[in-house]
Structure formats: C-alpha cells, structure tokens
C-alpha cells in the first residue's frame, strides 16, 4: 500500500469540517457534527437538508451539506456524490460573491462571507488534489488561504477558519510541494500545526475535527507521543467513532507499538462490524493491517489465518483499486 498517499487522502478529505461555526453554535450544528464523526451520514444529511429548506439555501447549511457529502465519499471511498458536492461548492462561492458585492457590509458579515467562500475553495482544492488535479488544487487552495486569512483579520475568534489555514499550510508544504516539484514553496509545517491548535480553542464539536486532523499531521511529522495524546482525547469524546479509532490505531502502527496496535485494530473491527453504515472495504483494510502487524511481530500463523479469512470473502468487497491492492497484500502475507 502507498501509506503516505493513504494518509494524505484520509486527512485532507475526511473531517475538514470548516462549516462548524463557533459564532453560531446552534444545536443542529452540533448534532450534524457529532453524527458525521460517528458515521451516521444519512441522519446528518437529512438534518442539513431540512435546514436548507427552512432557510432558503443559506450559506451555512449549504456548507454543512458539502461537509457531510465530503465525509461520506471519503468514508465509502467513492466519488458517487462528486457532482452534487462540486455544484454545491460553486453555489456557495457564487452566492458569497454576490453578497460581497453589496455595499456597507459590517466586519462581522464580511468575516462570515470570507469564511464561507474560503471554506468552499478549500474543499474544492482538496477534492481536486485527491483526484490528481494538483495545479487546480494549488490554485483553489491559495484562494482559500486568502479568504480565510481575511476572515481571521476581521474576526480572530472564528477559530474554525484556522483549521482550514493550518491544514492547507501543512499539506502544501509536504504533499503538494513534492508532487508539483515547487522547491520555492516555503516550509509552513510548524505554522500549520500552530493554526490547527488555535482552531482547537473552540468549545464546539468542531474542536474534534481539528483534533482528528492534527493527529494525522503529527503522525506524518513523526511526533508520535503528542499524536497519541490527542487521539486518546478523540476516542474518549467519541468512543463509537470509527474515524477516531482509525487515527488512534494508526498512531500505534506508525510508531511500531504493535501490541497496542493489535488491540486498537481489533476494537475498530468490532465497531465496523456493528455499524449500520459501515463500509465493507474498511473491514478488509482493518483485517489487512492486523495481519501485517502480526507478521511484523513474527507471528506468521496468525497473519496467514487472517489472510485466509480475507481471501475467503474477497468477492464481498467493491472492485476498486484500493481493494485490489489490499487483496494483493493479503495474498503476499499468505504466501510469505
């Protein structure tokens, strides 16, 4: 598996919930955020659609719907909602442009409009990067940075804007810089991490969106102890969240703490098997990771046993490139 690419895609597209507005911590916003973290996408989408209908397509619920669709596509490893997702982002950008053209806007309203538009550009850029459109991703990412920076200058208490800023700064300094061969790009990793930590000052559930993002960034930065500390906070707040448990388990895997990784992956496997909206590909991925950990510990029989179980069910998984790679790895483990 291309682990670095997997981390990039997971971090950059899952749970970048820039619509979690600290200036409007309404109960429905907290509910949607929690539903998304716990993987109940149908409930989250239904609630947001209800708010869109009630508010005549206001920008905030539209941005939440984009967030839910984005998380859902990443969860199911599918672009089946790509059309709706990108149309929604362009709608947010165009509607924000129209409102920004109005005279005599207050600083508070300007900050929110820059936040909405910048978040939409950010989602669009990350989606393009996820699908190999790197120059478009860079272009829209820079637009997102401009808008979110303007937002924070007008209102420094909009902590969620710092999540978008920090995430883009970090991954631009690593993944985009490497892919696009742009050596002139400054290393903004430390600045990005500081911005994400600032985003965590919010008291809303979006704090845990920032926390989840930070865990993967700290893993990539090889700051494993700090990543573990934050991932533990995530599973304590959301003990049923597969997303939080993936991050928690991955800290152990990347830091070679294999016995703890086994416990974490086994618990994650139970969550996957019991959740009504689970992705069967996650069951496969989790089993492959368990088998790999057993192999690294020298427990080859346990690794082979899991590999046999995987291959026994190989026709149950969607035929995707990722799953073909996972199944190929299972065959390697069985034959090694």
Buried (B, 14 or more C-beta within 10 A) or exposed (E): BEEEEBBBBBBBBBBBBBBBBBBEBEEBBBBBBBBBBBBBBEBBBEBBBEBBEEEEBEBBBBBBBBBBBBBBBBBBBBBEBBEEBBEBBEBBBEBBEEBBEEEEBEEEBBBBBBBBBBBBBBBBBBBBBBBEBBEBBBBBBBBBBBBBBBBBEBBEEBBBBBBBBBBBBBBBBBBBBEBBEEEEBEEBBEBBBBBBBBBBEBEBBBBBBBBBBBBBBBBBBEBBEBBBEBBBBBBEBBEBBBBBBBBBBBBBBBBEBBEBBBEBBEBBBEBBEEBEBBBBBBBBBBBBBBBBBBBEBEBBEBBBBBBEEBBEEBEEBEEEEBBEBBBEBBEEBBEE
